[in-house]
Amino acid sequence: MKTILPGSRIGVLGSGQLGRMFAIAARRMGYRVHTYSPDRDTPTGQIADLEIDAPYEDIDRVREFALGVDVVTFEFENVPAATAEAASQCALVRPSGSVLHITQHRLREKTFLRENGFPVTKFEPIRKMEDLRKAMLGFGPAILKTAGFGYDGKGQYRVKTLPEAEAAWTAMERQEAVLEAVVDFEAELSVVGARTERGECAFFEPFCNTHANGILDVSSSPAPFDERVCENARDLARDVLEALNVTGVVCVEFFVNRNRELLINEIAPRPHNSGHLTIDSCITSQFEQQLRAVCGLPLGSTEMLRPAAMANLLGDIWGDGEPNWAAACSVPEAKLHLYGKSNARPGRKMGHVTATAATAAQAEQIVRAARSMLGRRPALQD
């Protein structure tokens, strides 16, 4: 087991906000950060020591990038498998390309979970129209999802009838898909956990999540469930990390049904949007934990110092001009995190607000209030 010490160079494939927060944690601990993506002046690149903008398909540039670092990790899972394979020929890649291969494709991921005995939503693979027609006979309301490269509600269609399903799959250009049963769930939970190459694991308290238009809106922790549910979620997350043989950080997303049973919805082989609140509420953030795991350092404490909540800031907030940052910052318990993105678009994650409080519910009230103040126009000065 190789330990990669401070002063070493960490390579990040991808350059969004997750890489940015990872780079901040890495720089704080004395590491240098190189990032690789097809874009320039990125959230990660603004923090990194070196930003390389080149296509993921440029295998020679990928190899050159990997030769210049001590370990490579991911900040999102939609990196092509060939890119990860090329990097692994020149440097340690953590998590491994095999983890990326499974988790970046919904059908492979759900098949992996089902074959390993994990509780998952009912699903059927869709590769031809006959598959869709047969599957719809056994489903009520369902969700048709592209098998690959989907996130934040992208590539998903809610369907109730066969004609709706056929129209949705045609809109997907009839690419490989997954048909899932709609789950009557009480809540959505996520558990972020880390695992080292030696098999050491650590897990944060489960986060309770609410979504809007398929995008995470607010997360809070501790989750409002009894310890049995939370312990079960952590145990299942541990089993997933072990089954995948992960070295790094993984988030496991769950549905909690009306009987308080857990069903695994998705796996993300990286830090997760719901875990952003760990930056301001835990001894070790999910990003520092990712760094520790991929570098072979002992994992940090996941103890939560105070209950916390996080609210996403989407580009929609910029609809009437620059948000009123001063108004939001007038809420003393609120912490503002912006990602350095210059182009605000509806649905695009531009930042988030966190808060800690005596209870998770109080923290959620604070972040919602701070976010609502961003749309208030400043008073005119005489």
PyMOL commands that set and color helices and strands:
alter all, ss='L'
color gray80, all
select helices_A, chain A and resi 17-28+59-67+81-88+97-103+106-115+129-137+162-171+227-244+273-281+286-295+315-320+325-329+360-373
alter helices_A, ss='H'
color red, helices_A
select strands_A, chain A and resi 9-13+32-37+50-53+71-74+92-93+123-126+142-146+156-159+177-181+185-195+201-203+207-212+215-221+248-257+262-268+308-314+334-338+349-356
alter strands_A, ss='S'
color yellow, strands_A
deselect
rebuild
show_as cartoon
